Amino acid sequence: MNPALETLALASREHPIVWPALFLGAEPHLDLISASAWQPIKPLADQCVAAGMTMADDPQGKFPTVFFLPGKSKEETLAGFARAHDLLAPGGMLIVALANTSGAARFEKELSKATPLLFSVSKNKCRAFAVGNAEPWDTSVLAAWRSLSEPRLIPDTTFTVVPGVFSVDHIDPGSALLAQHLPPSLRGEVADLGAGWGFLSHAALGKCPNISRIDLFEADARSLACARKNVTGPVEFYWHDVTSGLPGKYDHILTNPPFHTGQARDIGLGHAFLTTAARALKRGGSLYIVANRQLPYEAHLESLGLRPRLLAETGGFKVIAAM
Ligand SMILES: C[S@@+](CC[C@H](N)C(=O)[O-])C[C@H]1O[C@@H](n2cnc3c(N)ncnc32)[C@H](O)[C@@H]1O
């Protein structure tokens, strides 16, 4: 169980909560199960649904209580404070929880720049802290936070991104290396696993004229919304947990697999991506992967019956083709 979630639930037990509540960044917990849940990460959203929570894809209206479990990015967290404020009913309360290692104390201080703290609970190496909105929040602080959520372009490109998505201020050098080594002869139906804001699909469509369609599979709804703007042509978009398998078979699969779950390193996630890819390749199909040099993907590919071949190794990354 996520310790920040435990600490949020603890704060909700120790302090009176007025329902109904909205939960931004929701994860299932018995004490918070009746909150409306907003969760852009598909595997976590699936867990909320399985636990019986009501999902709010685009929360509107005003709630007496807003719970907030922020993601990894500072900008996203501050923008989330402003968003939570805008969803609070008059006299409502916002409770936020973060791990100490994710900057709980720093963000508590940031939130108190807009309005005074009501309480703070420290437990499980995490902190939950609350503010109310009986009094107006500082409008200039709110305006600065709101501006952080605006879509923006990656410098010197036409690619749109929003805070919180992977590789938010530059093209990932690993993905750029993979794009450089994609053979222009790729043809037919292609899948992009963990497609992010769409860089690899965009590059493949630009380089490989015989691709008939690319399906972009991505767990983060915010990334996928950016990909819809960044990639045009014969493409389909899927808000999808790649570890659950794919709905079809492909001539080629491209991936820069994730190897973190939340903040923690998780090689198993990269392996699960490769397993899904191996199962979804058509006979004679091929898989193109980029990874950090030290990640031991070759042995896993061999265990899946694929033959990995090193296409490039530079700048801490390796590009592997497997068929
Ligand atoms: C290393 S990034 C690569 C992003 C993109 N392909 C690029 O090159 O910029 C990995 C991506 O996988 C996504 N991801 C993580 N877990 C996932 C899952 N279970 N299913 C689908 N996508 C996932 C992340 O949100 C992230 O966008």
The ligand as an SDF file (V2000), in Angstrom:
LIG
                    3D

 27 29  0  0  0  0  0  0  0  0999 V2000
   10.1770    5.8770  -21.0600 C   0  0  0  0  0  0  0  0  0  0  0  0
    8.6070    6.5840  -21.3610 S   0  0  0  0  0  0  0  0  0  0  0  0
    8.5790    6.6680  -23.1500 C   0  0  0  0  0  0  0  0  0  0  0  0
    7.5730    7.6590  -23.6840 C   0  0  0  0  0  0  0  0  0  0  0  0
    7.5940    7.8910  -25.1770 C   0  0  0  0  0  0  0  0  0  0  0  0
    7.5610    6.6590  -25.9270 N   0  0  0  0  0  0  0  0  0  0  0  0
    8.8170    8.7010  -25.5800 C   0  0  0  0  0  0  0  0  0  0  0  0
    9.6600    8.1250  -26.2150 O   0  0  0  0  0  0  0  0  0  0  0  0
    8.8960    9.8870  -25.2720 O   0  0  0  0  0  0  0  0  0  0  0  0
    7.5230    5.2680  -20.9590 C   0  0  0  0  0  0  0  0  0  0  0  0
    6.0340    5.5860  -21.0760 C   0  0  0  0  0  0  0  0  0  0  0  0
    5.2990    4.4160  -20.6480 O   0  0  0  0  0  0  0  0  0  0  0  0
    4.1370    4.8470  -19.9720 C   0  0  0  0  0  0  0  0  0  0  0  0
    3.6780    3.7380  -19.1170 N   0  0  0  0  0  0  0  0  0  0  0  0
    4.1050    3.4010  -17.8610 C   0  0  0  0  0  0  0  0  0  0  0  0
    3.4510    2.3090  -17.4380 N   0  0  0  0  0  0  0  0  0  0  0  0
    2.6040    1.9530  -18.4240 C   0  0  0  0  0  0  0  0  0  0  0  0
    1.6730    0.8880  -18.5700 C   0  0  0  0  0  0  0  0  0  0  0  0
    1.4900   -0.0280  -17.6110 N   0  0  0  0  0  0  0  0  0  0  0  0
    0.9650    0.8070  -19.7290 N   0  0  0  0  0  0  0  0  0  0  0  0
    1.1360    1.7380  -20.7000 C   0  0  0  0  0  0  0  0  0  0  0  0
    2.0120    2.7600  -20.6180 N   0  0  0  0  0  0  0  0  0  0  0  0
    2.7360    2.8680  -19.4950 C   0  0  0  0  0  0  0  0  0  0  0  0
    4.5810    6.0840  -19.2080 C   0  0  0  0  0  0  0  0  0  0  0  0
    3.4720    6.8980  -18.8780 O   0  0  0  0  0  0  0  0  0  0  0  0
    5.5390    6.7320  -20.2310 C   0  0  0  0  0  0  0  0  0  0  0  0
    4.8510    7.6440  -21.0490 O   0  0  0  0  0  0  0  0  0  0  0  0
  1  2  1  0
  2  3  1  0
  2 10  1  0
  3  4  1  0
  4  5  1  0
  5  6  1  0
  5  7  1  0
  7  8  2  0
  7  9  1  0
 10 11  1  0
 11 12  1  0
 11 26  1  0
 12 13  1  0
 13 14  1  0
 13 24  1  0
 14 15  1  0
 14 23  1  0
 15 16  2  0
 16 17  1  0
 17 18  1  0
 17 23  2  0
 18 19  1  0
 18 20  2  0
 20 21  1  0
 21 22  2  0
 22 23  1  0
 24 25  1  0
 24 26  1  0
 26 27  1  0
M  CHG  2   2   1   9  -1
M  END
$$$$
